[in-house]
C-alpha cells in the first residue's frame, strides 16, 4: 500500500473529475471481457481509478480525500457506468469513504490515509460484536462485499452484545456498530457466481472471535467527527444516490447501442434499415424519455437536499421521502429503457458481444439490491398520504 496522502495534494474540480472518469472509458471497455472472466475489477482499471483519485471522492479533505459534492460524485459514477458496470466497484469503494468522517481520527488516518485506500464490506448487521476489554469480540459472515479482492480493509455491521443479550438503545432497539479490520484478519469466501455484475467480485467474507479495538468501530447513529457539509447529508442516501446512477449509465449506453444497431441492421425481409420502422422509432423515443425523466428527478432531488444542507437547514421527512422516491424511480425508469432496447434489437441482443446483452444482465442485477427495490415506492407514498414515515425511512 502506498504512503499516506498529503492534504496539500492539488484538488481536482468537478469538471476535472468527470473528464477523468470519461477518459477511462476506452480502457474500461477494453477490459470488459477480463472483468467477466475473472469476476473482479481488472488491475489496469483499478490502477487508473486510483491515479484519477476517484476512490477519494467521499473521504474528508483532512485525511487526504476530495470531499466532493454529491452531484459531482454521482456524475463521475454515472460516466463510468456508461462504459461498464465496473462503476459499481467505484461507487462502493468511493462511498465507503464517508465512514472516515465517523471514525476516531487515528483510525480514520490508519484506514483511509493511503492514496490507494479502499474499504469493502457490508452494512447489514449480520455479525455479533460482544463487549470485551478494549473493544469487541466479533464473529459473523457477511455477503455482497463488492471489490473485496482489492481492499486492504474490510468492515461489517454488527449487533452489540453485552453478555448473552443484545445491548439496547434508548429507543429499545438493538444497538449496532460498524467494525473495521484488516483483510488479513478475515476469510474471503468465493460465492460470486452470478449472471449480472460479475466483475464486481462481491463475495462473502467472515471472521470468528476477532478482537476489534473500540477505536475501529463507529455507531450507525453516531454524529460525524469532521465538519464537512458532505457528512451532514443522510448517510444511507449518500450511498444510495450514487448507486442509482449506475442503471442510468447502463440505460444511456443501451439507447445509444440500439440507435447505432438500427442504422446498420436491415429489417427482416427488407434492405431498409431497422431505424425506419415506426415501432422502433417509438421505442427509442420512449426509452430516451424514461432515461431523461428518471435522471432529472434524481439529480433535482439531490440538488434540493444539498442546497438545504449548504443553507444550514435540516432535511425533513418529506424531503427524505422524495430522495427515496427519486432513486427508486430513476432505477425503474432505467430498467424499462434497457428492456425496450433489448427487445427492439431482436436476436442481436442475445449475443455476449452485444452491449445490450451485458446491460440487460447488469441492470436487472442492480434492481435486486434492497435500496433499489420497487417496494420503496410505498414508503414515499405513505409520507405523501400524511401517514408518517415507516421505520426504514429513518435509517436514511
N, C-alpha and C positions, 0 to 999 in steps of 0.2 A: 504494500500500500504506500502511496506517495506521502510526502510530508504535509503537515497541516497547512491550510491555505492562509495567505495573508489577507487581512481585512482591507489592505490597500490595493488589492487586485482591481484593475480597471473594471468598472461596472458597465456591462453592455446595456443599451437602451432597448425598449420594446421592439423597435423595428429591427435592431441588430439580432435579437434572439429569434424572431420569426424568420428572418432571412437565413440565419444559420440553420434553422430547422429545415427549411425548404431546400437548402443546398445539400442536405444529407439525402434527399430523395433518391437520386440515382444510385447511390451506394446501398441504401436500404432495399430498393427494388432488385438490385443485382444479387442480394443476399437472401431473397425470399426462399429459394429452394433449400439453402443450408438451414435456415431457421425452421422450416417444416421438418426436415430430416432429423436434425439434432435436438429438436424440441427445446431450444434455448435461444437467447439473443446472441447473434453472431459476434465474435470478438471484435471484428472490424467496426461493426455498428456501435457496439458498446464504447469502444475507444473514441470514435468520432463524437458520440454524445458527450463523453467526458470532456473532450477537447473544446467543445462548444459550450460547456458548463450548463447543459440543460438539466442535469440532475440537481443543480444547486438552486433552482428557482424558488423553492419554498423554505430553504434554510435561512435563518436570520443573518443579516449582514455582519453582526458582531462575531459570528462563528465562521466567517468566510463565505457566506452564501450570498444570494442575489436578492432575496426577499421581494420577488417580482409581484406586481399587482395581479389579481386573479384573472382579469381579462386577457392580459398578455400571455400568461402561462397557459390558459385554455387555447389560445390561438396557436401557440407553439405545439401543443399536443395534437391539435387538430391537423396542423400542417404535416406532422409526421404520420398521422393516421391516413392521410391521403396517399402516402407511399406504401404503408403496410400497417397491419395491426400490431407491429412491434411497438407502436405508440403505447400499447398497454403497459409494457415494461417501463417506458419513460414515465407514464402517468403515475404508476405505483411508486417507482423509485424516487420521483421528484416530490410527490405529495407527502410521502412519509417523512420528508424533511421538516414538516411542521412540528414534529414531536421534539425537535431540538429546542423549540421555544418553551416547552413544558418541563423538560428535564433540568435538574440542578446543573449549574454552569460547567462544573468539572466533567460531568458525564456527557453533557452535550458536546463539549470540545473533544472528548475522547472518542465518541462515536461518530460525530459529524465533521470533525475538524479537518480531515484529509480531503484533498481535492477530488478524489475518486470515491468518496464515501457514499454508499448506497445501502439502505436497510430493507430487508424483506421480512414478511411476517403476515400475521392475521390479527385483526382487532377483535373478532368474536371471542368472548371469554370461555374458550374450550379447555383452558388449563386451570390448575389449582395452585394458589400461592399461599403456603402455610407460614404464618408468622414464626420467625426464628431469630436468634441473636444476630443482629447486624443486617437483617434483610428477610428474605423469603426462601423457603424450600419449594421449588417449582417443579411440577410434573404436568405433563399433558401432551396431547397430539393435536396439531392444527393442520388445516388444509388450505389449498389455494394460495401458496406463498410464491407469488409471481416474481420471477427473477432471482430465485433463491441461489442459483448457481454462481451469480456474480456479486454476491453480497457477503461482506465480512462480518456483518452484524445482523442478527435476527431479533424480532420481537414477537410477543404473543399476549393476547388478552387472557386474564386470569380472574377467577373469583377468589377473594381473600378469605382464608380460613383461620380462625383462632381456635386451635384445638381441632375438634371434630365438627364444629359448626361454622357456617359462613358468618363473617363479620357483617353487620348490617349498617347501612347509612342512617341518617336521621329520618329519612323518609320510610325506613323499614325495608328497603331493598338490599339485596346482597351487594357488598362493596366490590368493585372491580378495579384492577390496575393493569397497566401495560408494562410488561417487563422486557428488558433488553439484555442480550447475552451474545458473546462471540459465536460465530458459526461453528467454530471448532468444538463448542460445548454441546452442540445439538446433533441430531441424527436426521439426515435428509432421506426421505422415503420416496422412491420412484413410483409415482402414481399418475403422472400427467400423460395419459394416452387418450387423446381427445380428437374430435373432428375439427373444431374451431379453436382459434387462438393457440395453436400447437407451439408456436415459437416463444410463448411466454414462460414456459418451463415452470408452471405453477404447481409444484409438487407439495406433498405433505412433509411435515417435519415434527420432531418430538424431542422432549427432554425428560429425564427421570431424576427426581430428587436433587435438582440443581440449585445450589445456593446462589441467589441473585442479590447483590447488595441493595439496600434501600435506595441508595442514590442512583441506581439504574432502573428505577421504576417511577411511573407517574400515574396519578389518578385520572380516570377518564373525565371526572367532573372538576378537575383542578384548573386553576387560572394560569395563564401564560406568565412566564418569568421574565420575558423581554417585552419591550414597549411597542414593538412594531404594530401598525394598524392591521396588517395582514392577519395577525393572530387573534383579532377581535371578531373576525368572521366565524360563524359556526364551523367547528372542525369537520364534522361529517359532510357539511355542504361543500367545503373546500375540496375534499376528496372526490365527492360525487359529481360536482360540476365539471371537474377535469375528466372524469370518466365518461360523462355524457357526450363529450365532443368526439369521442372515438367513433361511434356509429355515424356521426355526421361526416367525418372524414372518409369513412368507407362508402357512404352514400354518394359523396361528391365524385369519387372515383368510379363508382358503378354507373352513374349517369353519363359521365364522360366516356367511359368504355363502350357503353351501348351506342352513343352518338357516333363514335368512331367506327364501330362494327356496322351500324346501319348504313353508313355511307358506302361501304365496300361490299357488304353481303347482298347477293341478289335474292329477290323474293322467290318463293317456291314456284317453279314453272314459268319463270319470267326472268328477263335480263335486267329489269328495273330494280334499283337498289331498295333495300328494306325501308330506308328513310322516307320513301314516297308513299308508304302505306299509311292510311289515315289512322288506323288503330295504334300504330307505333308512334305516330306524331302525338296522339292524345296521351299515351302512356308516358312519353318523355316529358310532356307538359305537366302531367300530374306529379311525376317524380320530382321535377325541379321545384314545383310549388311546395311539396311536402318538405323537401330539404330546406328550402329558404325560410319557410314559416317556422319550422321547428327550431332552426338555428337562431332566428331573430328573437323568438320568445325567450330562449335560453339566455342569450347574451344580454337582452334587455333586463331580465330579472336579476342577473348577477350584477349588472351595472347599477341597478337601483339599490341593491344591498350594499355594494361597495361605496356608493355615494353617501348612504346613511352612516356607514362606519366612519368615513372621512369627515363627516359633519358632526361626529360625536353622538349620533342617535342610536338608540337600541333597535335591534331588528325584532319586530313584533311577530306574533303568531301568524297573522295573515301573510306577512312577507315570507316567513319560513314556509308556509303552505305553497306560496307561489313559486318559490325556489324548487320545491319538490315537484310541483306540477309541471314546471317548465322542463326540468330534467327528464321526467317521465315522458312527456310529450315529444321532446326532441328525439329521444331514443326510438319511440314507437313510430314517429314520422320517418326517421331514417331507415328503419327496418322495412316499412312499407315501400319506400322508394327503391331500396335494393331488391325487394321481391318483384316489383314491377319490371325492373330492368333485367333481372334474371329470367323471368318468364318471357319477356319480349325478345330476348336473344335466341329463344328456341333451343335446338340441340347444341348450339355452340357453347352454351353456358355450362354444360356438364363436364367439360374437359378442364383438367387442372391447369392447363396452360392459359386458360381464360381467367382474367381477374375477377369476373363475376362469380365464378365457382368459389374462389377463395373468400371473396367478400361475403357471399351468402353464408358460408360456414361461420366465418368470424363474427358477423353482426348478430347472428342468432345465438351464438355462444354468449355474447355480451348481455343479451336480454335475460340470461339465467342468473345474473347477479341480483341479489336481493334488492339493491338500491335502484335497479333499473326495471323492476317488475311492474307490469300494468296495475297490480293491486295498489300501487301508490296513488293512483287517481282517487281512490276512496278517501285517503287521509286528507287530501286537499279539499275534496268535495265536502267532507264533514265540516271543515272550518268555514267554507263559504256558506254553508247552510246554517251557520250560527250554533252548531252543536259542540264547538270547542275542539281542541286538538286531541288526537289519540296519544298514547304513551310514546309511540315511536317518533312522533314529531318533536318531542322534547329532546331527543338524542341528536337532533341536527346541530 
